[in-house]
Amino acid sequence: MAVAALSCCHSSGGNRPSGTATLYWTAPTKNSDGSALTDLAGYKVYYGTASGSYSQSIDVGKVTTYEVTNLPNGFTYYFVVTAYNQAGVESGPSNERKKAIN
């Protein structure tokens, strides 16, 4: 299974001490071997302030849109999403997206 097309569509911050980033992605329909994905259990969002280095993770359940909140202003955040099945097997990460919180 693989998560496709992670997008970061909105951020806020402004004069507030923290901001948000809204992520959305396309749900996978197939396993990596091409068979139908029938046991998708949820997604995990990983993020951090360096590309390829994700110090935080959130299990977001079975949604395809998630708002990461309380991101301190003045940093650029990098995000990826993985899918996992009912056995807890996790996919590889989605494409990385970044968002500056100002």
A tleap script that builds the chain and sets N, CA, C and O, in Angstrom:
source leaprc.protein.ff14SB
mol = sequence {
  NMET ALA VAL ALA ALA LEU SER CYS CYS HIE
  SER SER GLY GLY ASN ARG PRO SER GLY THR
  ALA THR LEU TYR TRP THR ALA PRO THR LYS
  ASN SER ASP GLY SER ALA LEU THR ASP LEU
  ALA GLY TYR LYS VAL TYR TYR GLY THR ALA
  SER GLY SER TYR SER GLN SER ILE ASP VAL
  GLY LYS VAL THR THR TYR GLU VAL THR ASN
  LEU PRO ASN GLY PHE THR TYR TYR PHE VAL
  VAL THR ALA TYR ASN GLN ALA GLY VAL GLU
  SER GLY PRO SER ASN GLU ARG LYS LYS ALA
  ILE CASN
}
set mol.1.N position { 0.840 -1.171 0.000 }
set mol.1.CA position { 0.000 0.000 0.000 }
set mol.1.C position { 0.880 1.227 0.000 }
set mol.1.O position { 1.972 1.223 0.568 }
set mol.2.N position { 0.407 2.263 -0.629 }
set mol.2.CA position { 1.157 3.515 -0.694 }
set mol.2.C position { 0.191 4.676 -0.709 }
set mol.2.O position { -0.842 4.630 -1.377 }
set mol.3.N position { 0.524 5.703 0.019 }
set mol.3.CA position { -0.296 6.910 0.024 }
set mol.3.C position { 0.172 7.773 -1.136 }
set mol.3.O position { 1.370 7.990 -1.319 }
set mol.4.N position { -0.765 8.255 -1.904 }
set mol.4.CA position { -0.406 9.062 -3.064 }
set mol.4.C position { -0.812 10.514 -2.866 }
set mol.4.O position { -1.803 10.806 -2.196 }
set mol.5.N position { -0.053 11.406 -3.443 }
set mol.5.CA position { -0.419 12.804 -3.597 }
set mol.5.C position { -0.718 13.533 -2.293 }
set mol.5.O position { -1.809 14.076 -2.124 }
set mol.6.N position { 0.228 13.550 -1.384 }
set mol.6.CA position { 0.080 14.363 -0.184 }
set mol.6.C position { 0.147 15.820 -0.584 }
set mol.6.O position { 1.032 16.217 -1.341 }
set mol.7.N position { -0.781 16.622 -0.082 }
set mol.7.CA position { -0.788 18.052 -0.351 }
set mol.7.C position { -0.897 18.807 0.945 }
set mol.7.O position { -1.522 18.351 1.903 }
set mol.8.N position { -0.299 19.935 0.963 }
set mol.8.CA position { -0.421 20.837 2.108 }
set mol.8.C position { -1.107 22.072 1.586 }
set mol.8.O position { -0.490 22.862 0.872 }
set mol.9.N position { -2.374 22.262 1.924 }
set mol.9.CA position { -3.206 23.230 1.218 }
set mol.9.C position { -3.405 24.538 1.949 }
set mol.9.O position { -3.866 25.505 1.343 }
set mol.10.N position { -3.078 24.609 3.220 }
set mol.10.CA position { -3.405 25.821 3.960 }
set mol.10.C position { -2.504 25.926 5.172 }
set mol.10.O position { -2.167 24.923 5.801 }
set mol.11.N position { -2.124 27.126 5.488 }
set mol.11.CA position { -1.419 27.354 6.748 }
set mol.11.C position { -1.882 28.670 7.315 }
set mol.11.O position { -2.367 29.543 6.595 }
set mol.12.N position { -1.731 28.799 8.592 }
set mol.12.CA position { -2.067 30.067 9.228 }
set mol.12.C position { -1.046 30.335 10.307 }
set mol.12.O position { -0.385 29.418 10.795 }
set mol.13.N position { -0.929 31.527 10.657 }
set mol.13.CA position { 0.019 31.922 11.687 }
set mol.13.C position { -0.183 33.393 11.978 }
set mol.13.O position { -0.858 33.755 12.941 }
set mol.14.N position { 0.403 34.246 11.145 }
set mol.14.CA position { 0.240 35.673 11.314 }
set mol.14.C position { 0.858 36.143 12.617 }
set mol.14.O position { 1.999 35.805 12.931 }
set mol.15.N position { 0.110 36.914 13.363 }
set mol.15.CA position { 0.607 37.480 14.616 }
set mol.15.C position { 0.440 36.539 15.798 }
set mol.15.O position { 0.795 36.900 16.920 }
set mol.16.N position { -0.080 35.370 15.580 }
set mol.16.CA position { -0.240 34.410 16.666 }
set mol.16.C position { 1.055 33.647 16.889 }
set mol.16.O position { 1.855 33.518 15.963 }
set mol.17.N position { 1.285 33.132 18.108 }
set mol.17.CA position { 2.540 32.425 18.381 }
set mol.17.C position { 2.636 31.051 17.726 }
set mol.17.O position { 3.712 30.455 17.707 }
set mol.18.N position { 1.540 30.545 17.195 }
set mol.18.CA position { 1.578 29.253 16.535 }
set mol.18.C position { 0.605 29.234 15.375 }
set mol.18.O position { -0.289 30.075 15.281 }
set mol.19.N position { 0.790 28.252 14.480 }
set mol.19.CA position { -0.054 28.153 13.301 }
set mol.19.C position { -0.486 26.733 13.043 }
set mol.19.O position { -0.245 25.839 13.854 }
set mol.20.N position { -1.121 26.528 11.915 }
set mol.20.CA position { -1.617 25.214 11.531 }
set mol.20.C position { -1.222 24.908 10.090 }
set mol.20.O position { -0.942 25.811 9.303 }
set mol.21.N position { -1.205 23.646 9.769 }
set mol.21.CA position { -1.031 23.193 8.387 }
set mol.21.C position { -2.085 22.128 8.136 }
set mol.21.O position { -2.180 21.152 8.881 }
set mol.22.N position { -2.864 22.311 7.102 }
set mol.22.CA position { -3.896 21.343 6.741 }
set mol.22.C position { -3.362 20.460 5.623 }
set mol.22.O position { -2.959 20.942 4.565 }
set mol.23.N position { -3.367 19.156 5.883 }
set mol.23.CA position { -2.857 18.176 4.925 }
set mol.23.C position { -4.018 17.369 4.366 }
set mol.23.O position { -4.999 17.112 5.064 }
set mol.24.N position { -3.903 16.974 3.119 }
set mol.24.CA position { -4.870 16.025 2.562 }
set mol.24.C position { -4.152 15.119 1.585 }
set mol.24.O position { -3.143 15.496 0.988 }
set mol.25.N position { -4.688 13.915 1.430 }
set mol.25.CA position { -4.053 12.902 0.592 }
set mol.25.C position { -5.092 11.982 0.009 }
set mol.25.O position { -6.252 11.975 0.422 }
set mol.26.N position { -4.653 11.203 -0.959 }
set mol.26.CA position { -5.504 10.233 -1.634 }
set mol.26.C position { -5.329 8.871 -0.983 }
set mol.26.O position { -4.204 8.412 -0.785 }
set mol.27.N position { -6.422 8.236 -0.654 }
set mol.27.CA position { -6.370 6.917 -0.027 }
set mol.27.C position { -5.854 5.874 -1.016 }
set mol.27.O position { -6.247 5.881 -2.183 }
set mol.28.N position { -4.981 4.983 -0.565 }
set mol.28.CA position { -4.513 3.922 -1.454 }
set mol.28.C position { -5.618 2.906 -1.706 }
set mol.28.O position { -6.497 2.714 -0.866 }
set mol.29.N position { -5.572 2.264 -2.855 }
set mol.29.CA position { -6.559 1.228 -3.184 }
set mol.29.C position { -5.911 -0.123 -3.428 }
set mol.29.O position { -6.592 -1.145 -3.513 }
set mol.30.N position { -4.564 -0.119 -3.542 }
set mol.30.CA position { -3.852 -1.367 -3.822 }
set mol.30.C position { -2.658 -1.518 -2.902 }
set mol.30.O position { -2.072 -0.537 -2.445 }
set mol.31.N position { -2.314 -2.757 -2.641 }
set mol.31.CA position { -1.077 -3.077 -1.935 }
set mol.31.C position { 0.092 -2.909 -2.901 }
set mol.31.O position { -0.106 -2.781 -4.109 }
set mol.32.N position { 1.307 -2.911 -2.363 }
set mol.32.CA position { 2.488 -2.737 -3.210 }
set mol.32.C position { 2.643 -3.867 -4.226 }
set mol.32.O position { 3.315 -3.689 -5.242 }
set mol.33.N position { 2.028 -5.035 -3.968 }
set mol.33.CA position { 2.102 -6.142 -4.928 }
set mol.33.C position { 1.007 -6.078 -5.997 }
set mol.33.O position { 0.910 -6.967 -6.843 }
set mol.34.N position { 0.180 -5.019 -5.956 }
set mol.34.CA position { -0.874 -4.838 -6.947 }
set mol.34.C position { -2.217 -5.410 -6.564 }
set mol.34.O position { -3.208 -5.159 -7.250 }
set mol.35.N position { -2.281 -6.185 -5.472 }
set mol.35.CA position { -3.565 -6.743 -5.033 }
set mol.35.C position { -4.424 -5.660 -4.384 }
set mol.35.O position { -3.916 -4.633 -3.935 }
set mol.36.N position { -5.714 -5.906 -4.343 }
set mol.36.CA position { -6.642 -4.932 -3.764 }
set mol.36.C position { -6.373 -4.744 -2.273 }
set mol.36.O position { -6.160 -5.714 -1.546 }
set mol.37.N position { -6.385 -3.515 -1.835 }
set mol.37.CA position { -6.204 -3.197 -0.423 }
set mol.37.C position { -7.561 -3.306 0.261 }
set mol.37.O position { -8.461 -2.507 0.000 }
set mol.38.N position { -7.703 -4.289 1.129 }
set mol.38.CA position { -8.993 -4.539 1.774 }
set mol.38.C position { -8.952 -4.361 3.287 }
set mol.38.O position { -9.988 -4.457 3.944 }
set mol.39.N position { -7.773 -4.104 3.850 }
set mol.39.CA position { -7.677 -4.040 5.313 }
set mol.39.C position { -7.002 -2.759 5.817 }
set mol.39.O position { -6.298 -2.773 6.826 }
set mol.40.N position { -7.228 -1.659 5.103 }
set mol.40.CA position { -6.683 -0.383 5.532 }
set mol.40.C position { -7.244 -0.018 6.902 }
set mol.40.O position { -8.458 -0.030 7.103 }
set mol.41.N position { -6.366 0.304 7.835 }
set mol.41.CA position { -6.812 0.640 9.192 }
set mol.41.C position { -6.647 2.116 9.523 }
set mol.41.O position { -7.363 2.635 10.379 }
set mol.42.N position { -5.713 2.805 8.860 }
set mol.42.CA position { -5.545 4.222 9.150 }
set mol.42.C position { -4.270 4.788 8.574 }
set mol.42.O position { -3.602 4.171 7.744 }
set mol.43.N position { -3.946 6.000 9.047 }
set mol.43.CA position { -2.805 6.751 8.544 }
set mol.43.C position { -2.024 7.361 9.700 }
set mol.43.O position { -2.559 7.603 10.782 }
set mol.44.N position { -0.746 7.600 9.439 }
set mol.44.CA position { 0.088 8.336 10.376 }
set mol.44.C position { 0.703 9.514 9.640 }
set mol.44.O position { 1.197 9.380 8.520 }
set mol.45.N position { 0.665 10.669 10.289 }
set mol.45.CA position { 1.304 11.876 9.776 }
set mol.45.C position { 2.617 12.040 10.525 }
set mol.45.O position { 2.649 12.000 11.755 }
set mol.46.N position { 3.683 12.222 9.787 }
set mol.46.CA position { 5.003 12.478 10.368 }
set mol.46.C position { 5.433 13.875 9.951 }
set mol.46.O position { 5.203 14.287 8.814 }
set mol.47.N position { 6.065 14.613 10.879 }
set mol.47.CA position { 6.529 15.945 10.512 }
set mol.47.C position { 7.707 16.377 11.377 }
set mol.47.O position { 7.932 15.860 12.471 }
set mol.48.N position { 8.442 17.335 10.849 }
set mol.48.CA position { 9.594 17.888 11.550 }
set mol.48.C position { 10.059 19.141 10.847 }
set mol.48.O position { 9.458 19.563 9.859 }
set mol.49.N position { 11.123 19.739 11.346 }
set mol.49.CA position { 11.615 21.006 10.800 }
set mol.49.C position { 12.810 20.825 9.865 }
set mol.49.O position { 13.436 21.809 9.471 }
set mol.50.N position { 13.132 19.590 9.509 }
set mol.50.CA position { 14.199 19.326 8.541 }
set mol.50.C position { 13.702 18.311 7.519 }
set mol.50.O position { 13.044 17.333 7.875 }
set mol.51.N position { 14.011 18.542 6.279 }
set mol.51.CA position { 13.591 17.630 5.228 }
set mol.51.C position { 14.135 16.229 5.492 }
set mol.51.O position { 15.327 16.056 5.747 }
set mol.52.N position { 13.255 15.233 5.428 }
set mol.52.CA position { 13.649 13.844 5.631 }
set mol.52.C position { 13.825 13.437 7.080 }
set mol.52.O position { 14.161 12.286 7.359 }
set mol.53.N position { 13.608 14.354 8.005 }
set mol.53.CA position { 13.768 14.070 9.438 }
set mol.53.C position { 12.495 14.480 10.166 }
set mol.53.O position { 12.226 15.667 10.348 }
set mol.54.N position { 11.722 13.492 10.576 }
set mol.54.CA position { 10.395 13.745 11.137 }
set mol.54.C position { 10.385 13.359 12.609 }
set mol.54.O position { 10.316 12.178 12.949 }
set mol.55.N position { 10.452 14.347 13.466 }
set mol.55.CA position { 10.573 14.103 14.907 }
set mol.55.C position { 9.223 13.894 15.588 }
set mol.55.O position { 9.176 13.459 16.739 }
set mol.56.N position { 8.146 14.193 14.907 }
set mol.56.CA position { 6.810 14.073 15.483 }
set mol.56.C position { 5.964 13.146 14.616 }
set mol.56.O position { 6.135 13.096 13.398 }
set mol.57.N position { 5.051 12.413 15.250 }
set mol.57.CA position { 4.099 11.599 14.495 }
set mol.57.C position { 2.746 11.629 15.183 }
set mol.57.O position { 2.646 11.762 16.402 }
set mol.58.N position { 1.718 11.501 14.376 }
set mol.58.CA position { 0.343 11.494 14.868 }
set mol.58.C position { -0.405 10.391 14.137 }
set mol.58.O position { -0.403 10.348 12.907 }
set mol.59.N position { -1.047 9.496 14.887 }
set mol.59.CA position { -1.942 8.507 14.287 }
set mol.59.C position { -3.279 9.210 14.111 }
set mol.59.O position { -3.934 9.561 15.092 }
set mol.60.N position { -3.682 9.415 12.870 }
set mol.60.CA position { -4.887 10.200 12.598 }
set mol.60.C position { -6.106 9.338 12.285 }
set mol.60.O position { -7.174 9.862 11.969 }
set mol.61.N position { -5.950 8.030 12.370 }
set mol.61.CA position { -7.082 7.150 12.075 }
set mol.61.C position { -7.334 7.066 10.583 }
set mol.61.O position { -6.409 7.152 9.775 }
set mol.62.N position { -8.583 6.900 10.232 }
set mol.62.CA position { -8.937 6.598 8.846 }
set mol.62.C position { -9.516 7.817 8.125 }
set mol.62.O position { -10.526 7.711 7.429 }
set mol.63.N position { -8.876 8.966 8.295 }
set mol.63.CA position { -9.292 10.193 7.608 }
set mol.63.C position { -8.283 10.507 6.509 }
set mol.63.O position { -7.151 10.024 6.558 }
set mol.64.N position { -8.669 11.300 5.527 }
set mol.64.CA position { -7.735 11.688 4.473 }
set mol.64.C position { -7.473 13.196 4.462 }
set mol.64.O position { -6.901 13.725 3.509 }
set mol.65.N position { -7.887 13.867 5.502 }
set mol.65.CA position { -7.577 15.277 5.726 }
set mol.65.C position { -7.272 15.432 7.201 }
set mol.65.O position { -7.980 14.892 8.051 }
set mol.66.N position { -6.213 16.173 7.504 }
set mol.66.CA position { -5.864 16.378 8.915 }
set mol.66.C position { -5.202 17.737 9.087 }
set mol.66.O position { -4.386 18.156 8.267 }
set mol.67.N position { -5.566 18.410 10.158 }
set mol.67.CA position { -4.984 19.709 10.477 }
set mol.67.C position { -3.999 19.548 11.627 }
set mol.67.O position { -4.379 19.176 12.737 }
set mol.68.N position { -2.733 19.833 11.350 }
set mol.68.CA position { -1.703 19.825 12.391 }
set mol.68.C position { -1.716 21.211 13.016 }
set mol.68.O position { -1.533 22.212 12.324 }
set mol.69.N position { -1.929 21.268 14.314 }
set mol.69.CA position { -2.090 22.548 15.001 }
set mol.69.C position { -0.915 22.829 15.937 }
set mol.69.O position { -0.059 21.974 16.164 }
set mol.70.N position { -0.899 24.027 16.463 }
set mol.70.CA position { 0.102 24.469 17.446 }
set mol.70.C position { 1.530 24.363 16.931 }
set mol.70.O position { 2.439 24.005 17.681 }
set mol.71.N position { 1.729 24.673 15.652 }
set mol.71.CA position { 3.066 24.700 15.081 }
set mol.71.C position { 3.673 26.080 15.345 }
set mol.71.O position { 3.132 27.081 14.875 }
set mol.72.N position { 4.776 26.158 16.081 }
set mol.72.CA position { 5.374 27.464 16.366 }
set mol.72.C position { 5.729 28.222 15.086 }
set mol.72.O position { 6.245 27.644 14.129 }
set mol.73.N position { 5.447 29.507 15.086 }
set mol.73.CA position { 5.768 30.359 13.943 }
set mol.73.C position { 7.274 30.479 13.769 }
set mol.73.O position { 8.048 30.302 14.709 }
set mol.74.N position { 7.662 30.787 12.537 }
set mol.74.CA position { 9.060 31.036 12.242 }
set mol.74.C position { 9.817 29.820 11.751 }
set mol.74.O position { 11.035 29.880 11.587 }
set mol.75.N position { 9.125 28.719 11.514 }
set mol.75.CA position { 9.774 27.491 11.056 }
set mol.75.C position { 9.087 26.977 9.796 }
set mol.75.O position { 7.911 27.246 9.555 }
set mol.76.N position { 9.844 26.236 9.005 }
set mol.76.CA position { 9.274 25.482 7.890 }
set mol.76.C position { 9.143 24.043 8.359 }
set mol.76.O position { 10.086 23.473 8.909 }
set mol.77.N position { 7.975 23.459 8.143 }
set mol.77.CA position { 7.706 22.085 8.556 }
set mol.77.C position { 7.599 21.196 7.326 }
set mol.77.O position { 7.088 21.609 6.285 }
set mol.78.N position { 8.091 19.965 7.465 }
set mol.78.CA position { 8.084 18.968 6.404 }
set mol.78.C position { 7.190 17.816 6.845 }
set mol.78.O position { 7.274 17.355 7.983 }
set mol.79.N position { 6.333 17.354 5.934 }
set mol.79.CA position { 5.309 16.365 6.265 }
set mol.79.C position { 5.342 15.183 5.304 }
set mol.79.O position { 5.589 15.350 4.110 }
set mol.80.N position { 5.092 14.000 5.829 }
set mol.80.CA position { 4.795 12.810 5.031 }
set mol.80.C position { 3.669 12.055 5.731 }
set mol.80.O position { 3.410 12.255 6.918 }
set mol.81.N position { 3.010 11.190 4.976 }
set mol.81.CA position { 1.932 10.360 5.509 }
set mol.81.C position { 2.215 8.917 5.137 }
set mol.81.O position { 2.690 8.636 4.036 }
set mol.82.N position { 1.924 7.999 6.052 }
set mol.82.CA position { 1.963 6.568 5.756 }
set mol.82.C position { 0.586 5.982 6.020 }
set mol.82.O position { -0.208 6.544 6.774 }
set mol.83.N position { 0.314 4.852 5.393 }
set mol.83.CA position { -0.910 4.090 5.654 }
set mol.83.C position { -0.511 2.837 6.418 }
set mol.83.O position { 0.617 2.359 6.292 }
set mol.84.N position { -1.429 2.311 7.204 }
set mol.84.CA position { -1.165 1.033 7.869 }
set mol.84.C position { -2.408 0.160 7.803 }
set mol.84.O position { -3.536 0.652 7.743 }
set mol.85.N position { -2.173 -1.148 7.816 }
set mol.85.CA position { -3.292 -2.087 7.723 }
set mol.85.C position { -3.666 -2.629 9.110 }
set mol.85.O position { -3.076 -2.242 10.119 }
set mol.86.N position { -4.641 -3.517 9.140 }
set mol.86.CA position { -5.145 -4.045 10.410 }
set mol.86.C position { -4.103 -4.847 11.175 }
set mol.86.O position { -4.225 -5.006 12.390 }
set mol.87.N position { -3.092 -5.351 10.499 }
set mol.87.CA position { -2.017 -6.085 11.160 }
set mol.87.C position { -0.923 -5.144 11.662 }
set mol.87.O position { 0.041 -5.584 12.288 }
set mol.88.N position { -1.076 -3.843 11.385 }
set mol.88.CA position { -0.087 -2.865 11.824 }
set mol.88.C position { 1.064 -2.667 10.865 }
set mol.88.O position { 2.021 -1.962 11.184 }
set mol.89.N position { 0.989 -3.283 9.683 }
set mol.89.CA position { 2.045 -3.113 8.684 }
set mol.89.C position { 1.882 -1.731 8.059 }
set mol.89.O position { 0.810 -1.370 7.573 }
set mol.90.N position { 2.975 -0.968 8.084 }
set mol.90.CA position { 2.951 0.418 7.622 }
set mol.90.C position { 3.570 0.535 6.229 }
set mol.90.O position { 4.560 -0.128 5.921 }
set mol.91.N position { 2.983 1.373 5.408 }
set mol.91.CA position { 3.507 1.617 4.067 }
set mol.91.C position { 4.754 2.488 4.144 }
set mol.91.O position { 5.107 3.009 5.202 }
set mol.92.N position { 5.395 2.629 3.025 }
set mol.92.CA position { 6.441 3.627 2.907 }
set mol.92.C position { 5.800 5.008 2.943 }
set mol.92.O position { 4.580 5.129 2.833 }
set mol.93.N position { 6.608 6.040 3.093 }
set mol.93.CA position { 6.043 7.390 3.190 }
set mol.93.C position { 5.567 7.930 1.849 }
set mol.93.O position { 6.036 7.522 0.786 }
set mol.94.N position { 4.638 8.842 1.931 }
set mol.94.CA position { 4.173 9.584 0.769 }
set mol.94.C position { 5.277 10.528 0.301 }
set mol.94.O position { 6.358 10.575 0.889 }
set mol.95.N position { 5.000 11.260 -0.737 }
set mol.95.CA position { 5.893 12.341 -1.127 }
set mol.95.C position { 5.910 13.376 0.010 }
set mol.95.O position { 4.933 13.520 0.745 }
set mol.96.N position { 7.007 14.074 0.137 }
set mol.96.CA position { 7.148 15.068 1.204 }
set mol.96.C position { 6.584 16.407 0.744 }
set mol.96.O position { 6.752 16.807 -0.408 }
set mol.97.N position { 5.918 17.085 1.660 }
set mol.97.CA position { 5.447 18.453 1.427 }
set mol.97.C position { 5.972 19.318 2.548 }
set mol.97.O position { 6.197 18.848 3.663 }
set mol.98.N position { 6.168 20.598 2.236 }
set mol.98.CA position { 6.647 21.514 3.267 }
set mol.98.C position { 5.748 22.720 3.344 }
set mol.98.O position { 5.075 23.077 2.377 }
set mol.99.N position { 5.743 23.349 4.512 }
set mol.99.CA position { 4.939 24.550 4.708 }
set mol.99.C position { 5.624 25.445 5.719 }
set mol.99.O position { 5.968 24.999 6.813 }
set mol.100.N position { 5.823 26.700 5.365 }
set mol.100.CA position { 6.381 27.687 6.296 }
set mol.100.C position { 5.248 28.244 7.144 }
set mol.100.O position { 4.197 28.621 6.625 }
set mol.101.N position { 5.465 28.291 8.418 }
set mol.101.CA position { 4.496 28.870 9.346 }
set mol.101.C position { 5.073 30.225 9.789 }
set mol.101.O position { 6.100 30.276 10.465 }
set mol.102.N position { 4.414 31.300 9.409 }
set mol.102.CA position { 4.914 32.646 9.712 }
set mol.102.C position { 4.035 33.353 10.709 }
set mol.102.O position { 4.312 34.495 11.075 }
savepdb mol mol.pdb
quit
